[in-house]
Amino acid sequence: MEYTRYEKARIIGARALQLAYGAPPLIKIPEGISDPLALAEVEFSEGVIPIVVIK
């Protein structure tokens, strides 16, 4: 599914907030990444974030 830049920002932001509050990562954390936002971006690019946009 193709997301608009607004949908993508909302999904990544929501997931980063979850990670910042202690949610377990859905992937093995790549070396050099300690920022929740960066980890959320990697999870998004791999397509593992369980957030759905209803249109």
Backbone as XML, in Angstrom:
<?xml version="1.0"?>
<chain id="A" units="angstrom">
  <residue number="1" name="MET">
    <atom name="N" x="0.843" y="-1.183" z="0.000"/>
    <atom name="CA" x="0.000" y="0.000" z="0.000"/>
    <atom name="C" x="0.888" y="1.247" z="0.000"/>
  </residue>
  <residue number="2" name="GLU">
    <atom name="N" x="0.509" y="2.189" z="-0.772"/>
    <atom name="CA" x="1.251" y="3.450" z="-0.867"/>
    <atom name="C" x="0.624" y="4.469" z="0.087"/>
  </residue>
  <residue number="3" name="TYR">
    <atom name="N" x="1.465" y="5.046" z="0.941"/>
    <atom name="CA" x="0.991" y="6.028" z="1.910"/>
    <atom name="C" x="1.367" y="7.438" z="1.470"/>
  </residue>
  <residue number="4" name="THR">
    <atom name="N" x="0.537" y="8.408" z="1.856"/>
    <atom name="CA" x="0.913" y="9.802" z="1.641"/>
    <atom name="C" x="1.994" y="10.142" z="2.662"/>
  </residue>
  <residue number="5" name="ARG">
    <atom name="N" x="2.662" y="11.251" z="2.465"/>
    <atom name="CA" x="3.722" y="11.626" z="3.407"/>
    <atom name="C" x="3.152" y="11.914" z="4.791"/>
  </residue>
  <residue number="6" name="TYR">
    <atom name="N" x="1.912" y="12.342" z="4.853"/>
    <atom name="CA" x="1.270" y="12.624" z="6.134"/>
    <atom name="C" x="0.951" y="11.327" z="6.887"/>
  </residue>
  <residue number="7" name="GLU">
    <atom name="N" x="0.454" y="10.339" z="6.159"/>
    <atom name="CA" x="0.168" y="9.045" z="6.761"/>
    <atom name="C" x="1.462" y="8.390" z="7.247"/>
  </residue>
  <residue number="8" name="LYS">
    <atom name="N" x="2.490" y="8.465" z="6.430"/>
    <atom name="CA" x="3.780" y="7.887" z="6.791"/>
    <atom name="C" x="4.331" y="8.559" z="8.055"/>
  </residue>
  <residue number="9" name="ALA">
    <atom name="N" x="4.260" y="9.875" z="8.117"/>
    <atom name="CA" x="4.749" y="10.607" z="9.290"/>
    <atom name="C" x="3.951" y="10.228" z="10.529"/>
  </residue>
  <residue number="10" name="ARG">
    <atom name="N" x="2.652" y="10.079" z="10.398"/>
    <atom name="CA" x="1.799" y="9.735" z="11.541"/>
    <atom name="C" x="2.096" y="8.333" z="12.044"/>
  </residue>
  <residue number="11" name="ILE">
    <atom name="N" x="2.280" y="7.383" z="11.135"/>
    <atom name="CA" x="2.567" y="6.001" z="11.512"/>
    <atom name="C" x="3.927" y="5.912" z="12.203"/>
  </residue>
  <residue number="12" name="ILE">
    <atom name="N" x="4.940" y="6.526" z="11.608"/>
    <atom name="CA" x="6.284" y="6.481" z="12.192"/>
    <atom name="C" x="6.305" y="7.198" z="13.538"/>
  </residue>
  <residue number="13" name="GLY">
    <atom name="N" x="5.624" y="8.334" z="13.623"/>
    <atom name="CA" x="5.580" y="9.074" z="14.881"/>
    <atom name="C" x="4.886" y="8.298" z="15.983"/>
  </residue>
  <residue number="14" name="ALA">
    <atom name="N" x="3.782" y="7.652" z="15.652"/>
    <atom name="CA" x="3.054" y="6.865" z="16.648"/>
    <atom name="C" x="3.893" y="5.684" z="17.127"/>
  </residue>
  <residue number="15" name="ARG">
    <atom name="N" x="4.567" y="5.034" z="16.202"/>
    <atom name="CA" x="5.408" y="3.885" z="16.572"/>
    <atom name="C" x="6.618" y="4.337" z="17.395"/>
  </residue>
  <residue number="16" name="ALA">
    <atom name="N" x="7.208" y="5.473" z="17.044"/>
    <atom name="CA" x="8.344" y="5.997" z="17.803"/>
    <atom name="C" x="7.922" y="6.310" z="19.240"/>
  </residue>
  <residue number="17" name="LEU">
    <atom name="N" x="6.727" y="6.831" z="19.415"/>
    <atom name="CA" x="6.216" y="7.114" z="20.753"/>
    <atom name="C" x="6.041" y="5.822" z="21.547"/>
  </residue>
  <residue number="18" name="GLN">
    <atom name="N" x="5.513" y="4.798" z="20.901"/>
    <atom name="CA" x="5.373" y="3.505" z="21.560"/>
    <atom name="C" x="6.731" y="2.977" z="22.006"/>
  </residue>
  <residue number="19" name="LEU">
    <atom name="N" x="7.723" y="3.064" z="21.122"/>
    <atom name="CA" x="9.067" y="2.589" z="21.455"/>
    <atom name="C" x="9.679" y="3.398" z="22.594"/>
  </residue>
  <residue number="20" name="ALA">
    <atom name="N" x="9.447" y="4.704" z="22.586"/>
    <atom name="CA" x="9.987" y="5.567" z="23.632"/>
    <atom name="C" x="9.388" y="5.230" z="24.998"/>
  </residue>
  <residue number="21" name="TYR">
    <atom name="N" x="8.163" y="4.741" z="25.015"/>
    <atom name="CA" x="7.511" y="4.378" z="26.262"/>
    <atom name="C" x="7.744" y="2.917" z="26.650"/>
  </residue>
  <residue number="22" name="GLY">
    <atom name="N" x="8.646" y="2.246" z="25.929"/>
    <atom name="CA" x="9.043" y="0.910" z="26.346"/>
    <atom name="C" x="8.469" y="-0.253" z="25.577"/>
  </residue>
  <residue number="23" name="ALA">
    <atom name="N" x="7.770" y="-0.018" z="24.485"/>
    <atom name="CA" x="7.252" y="-1.122" z="23.684"/>
    <atom name="C" x="8.428" y="-1.912" z="23.101"/>
  </residue>
  <residue number="24" name="PRO">
    <atom name="N" x="8.279" y="-3.238" z="23.017"/>
    <atom name="CA" x="9.381" y="-4.024" z="22.463"/>
    <atom name="C" x="9.517" y="-3.800" z="20.957"/>
  </residue>
  <residue number="25" name="PRO">
    <atom name="N" x="10.752" y="-3.737" z="20.459"/>
    <atom name="CA" x="10.951" y="-3.584" z="19.015"/>
    <atom name="C" x="10.469" y="-4.827" z="18.266"/>
  </residue>
  <residue number="26" name="LEU">
    <atom name="N" x="9.993" y="-4.637" z="17.055"/>
    <atom name="CA" x="9.472" y="-5.739" z="16.253"/>
    <atom name="C" x="10.543" y="-6.366" z="15.369"/>
  </residue>
  <residue number="27" name="ILE">
    <atom name="N" x="11.727" y="-5.771" z="15.364"/>
    <atom name="CA" x="12.851" y="-6.290" z="14.590"/>
    <atom name="C" x="14.084" y="-6.308" z="15.484"/>
  </residue>
  <residue number="28" name="LYS">
    <atom name="N" x="15.107" y="-6.995" z="15.030"/>
    <atom name="CA" x="16.383" y="-6.942" z="15.732"/>
    <atom name="C" x="16.947" y="-5.539" z="15.513"/>
  </residue>
  <residue number="29" name="ILE">
    <atom name="N" x="17.368" y="-4.886" z="16.584"/>
    <atom name="CA" x="17.833" y="-3.502" z="16.488"/>
    <atom name="C" x="19.161" y="-3.461" z="15.734"/>
  </residue>
  <residue number="30" name="PRO">
    <atom name="N" x="19.207" y="-2.747" z="14.603"/>
    <atom name="CA" x="20.458" y="-2.633" z="13.853"/>
    <atom name="C" x="21.519" y="-1.900" z="14.676"/>
  </residue>
  <residue number="31" name="GLU">
    <atom name="N" x="22.766" y="-2.258" z="14.450"/>
    <atom name="CA" x="23.865" y="-1.636" z="15.179"/>
    <atom name="C" x="23.929" y="-0.146" z="14.857"/>
  </residue>
  <residue number="32" name="GLY">
    <atom name="N" x="24.117" y="0.654" z="15.876"/>
    <atom name="CA" x="24.237" y="2.096" z="15.697"/>
    <atom name="C" x="22.935" y="2.860" z="15.842"/>
  </residue>
  <residue number="33" name="ILE">
    <atom name="N" x="21.831" y="2.152" z="16.049"/>
    <atom name="CA" x="20.539" y="2.838" z="16.206"/>
    <atom name="C" x="20.122" y="2.770" z="17.673"/>
  </residue>
  <residue number="34" name="SER">
    <atom name="N" x="19.962" y="3.933" z="18.283"/>
    <atom name="CA" x="19.490" y="3.981" z="19.665"/>
    <atom name="C" x="18.296" y="4.915" z="19.816"/>
  </residue>
  <residue number="35" name="ASP">
    <atom name="N" x="17.975" y="5.645" z="18.762"/>
    <atom name="CA" x="16.885" y="6.610" z="18.764"/>
    <atom name="C" x="15.568" y="5.920" z="18.394"/>
  </residue>
  <residue number="36" name="PRO">
    <atom name="N" x="14.494" y="6.109" z="19.170"/>
    <atom name="CA" x="13.215" y="5.482" z="18.836"/>
    <atom name="C" x="12.687" y="5.886" z="17.452"/>
  </residue>
  <residue number="37" name="LEU">
    <atom name="N" x="12.912" y="7.126" z="17.047"/>
    <atom name="CA" x="12.441" y="7.575" z="15.739"/>
    <atom name="C" x="13.166" y="6.840" z="14.614"/>
  </residue>
  <residue number="38" name="ALA">
    <atom name="N" x="14.473" y="6.689" z="14.754"/>
    <atom name="CA" x="15.245" y="5.976" z="13.731"/>
    <atom name="C" x="14.823" y="4.511" z="13.661"/>
  </residue>
  <residue number="39" name="LEU">
    <atom name="N" x="14.581" y="3.899" z="14.808"/>
    <atom name="CA" x="14.134" y="2.504" z="14.825"/>
    <atom name="C" x="12.752" y="2.376" z="14.193"/>
  </residue>
  <residue number="40" name="ALA">
    <atom name="N" x="11.865" y="3.327" z="14.469"/>
    <atom name="CA" x="10.525" y="3.306" z="13.872"/>
    <atom name="C" x="10.615" y="3.439" z="12.351"/>
  </residue>
  <residue number="41" name="GLU">
    <atom name="N" x="11.537" y="4.249" z="11.858"/>
    <atom name="CA" x="11.721" y="4.387" z="10.410"/>
    <atom name="C" x="12.189" y="3.076" z="9.786"/>
  </residue>
  <residue number="42" name="VAL">
    <atom name="N" x="13.082" y="2.375" z="10.470"/>
    <atom name="CA" x="13.556" y="1.080" z="9.966"/>
    <atom name="C" x="12.412" y="0.073" z="9.981"/>
  </residue>
  <residue number="43" name="GLU">
    <atom name="N" x="11.640" y="0.043" z="11.048"/>
    <atom name="CA" x="10.489" y="-0.864" z="11.117"/>
    <atom name="C" x="9.497" y="-0.554" z="9.995"/>
  </residue>
  <residue number="44" name="PHE">
    <atom name="N" x="9.273" y="0.728" z="9.729"/>
    <atom name="CA" x="8.349" y="1.105" z="8.651"/>
    <atom name="C" x="8.869" y="0.625" z="7.300"/>
  </residue>
  <residue number="45" name="SER">
    <atom name="N" x="10.156" y="0.824" z="7.056"/>
    <atom name="CA" x="10.724" y="0.433" z="5.759"/>
    <atom name="C" x="10.679" y="-1.075" z="5.564"/>
  </residue>
  <residue number="46" name="GLU">
    <atom name="N" x="10.709" y="-1.835" z="6.661"/>
    <atom name="CA" x="10.615" y="-3.294" z="6.566"/>
    <atom name="C" x="9.170" y="-3.782" z="6.576"/>
  </residue>
  <residue number="47" name="GLY">
    <atom name="N" x="8.224" y="-2.882" z="6.824"/>
    <atom name="CA" x="6.807" y="-3.228" z="6.757"/>
    <atom name="C" x="6.298" y="-4.059" z="7.914"/>
  </residue>
  <residue number="48" name="VAL">
    <atom name="N" x="6.867" y="-3.883" z="9.106"/>
    <atom name="CA" x="6.444" y="-4.702" z="10.234"/>
    <atom name="C" x="5.590" y="-3.950" z="11.256"/>
  </residue>
  <residue number="49" name="ILE">
    <atom name="N" x="5.329" y="-2.690" z="11.039"/>
    <atom name="CA" x="4.532" y="-1.917" z="12.002"/>
    <atom name="C" x="3.059" y="-2.298" z="11.861"/>
  </residue>
  <residue number="50" name="PRO">
    <atom name="N" x="2.438" y="-2.741" z="12.973"/>
    <atom name="CA" x="1.049" y="-3.197" z="12.904"/>
    <atom name="C" x="0.033" y="-2.055" z="13.041"/>
  </residue>
  <residue number="51" name="ILE">
    <atom name="N" x="0.210" y="-1.015" z="12.277"/>
    <atom name="CA" x="-0.724" y="0.102" z="12.273"/>
    <atom name="C" x="-1.317" y="0.194" z="10.876"/>
  </residue>
  <residue number="52" name="VAL">
    <atom name="N" x="-2.648" y="0.300" z="10.797"/>
    <atom name="CA" x="-3.340" y="0.302" z="9.518"/>
    <atom name="C" x="-4.039" y="1.637" z="9.312"/>
  </residue>
  <residue number="53" name="VAL">
    <atom name="N" x="-3.989" y="2.156" z="8.099"/>
    <atom name="CA" x="-4.696" y="3.386" z="7.734"/>
    <atom name="C" x="-5.967" y="2.978" z="7.010"/>
  </residue>
  <residue number="54" name="ILE">
    <atom name="N" x="-7.089" y="3.409" z="7.531"/>
    <atom name="CA" x="-8.385" y="3.116" z="6.899"/>
    <atom name="C" x="-8.791" y="4.332" z="6.073"/>
  </residue>
  <residue number="55" name="LYS">
    <atom name="N" x="-9.024" y="4.125" z="4.796"/>
    <atom name="CA" x="-9.390" y="5.236" z="3.913"/>
    <atom name="C" x="-10.847" y="5.173" z="3.544"/>
  </residue>
</chain>
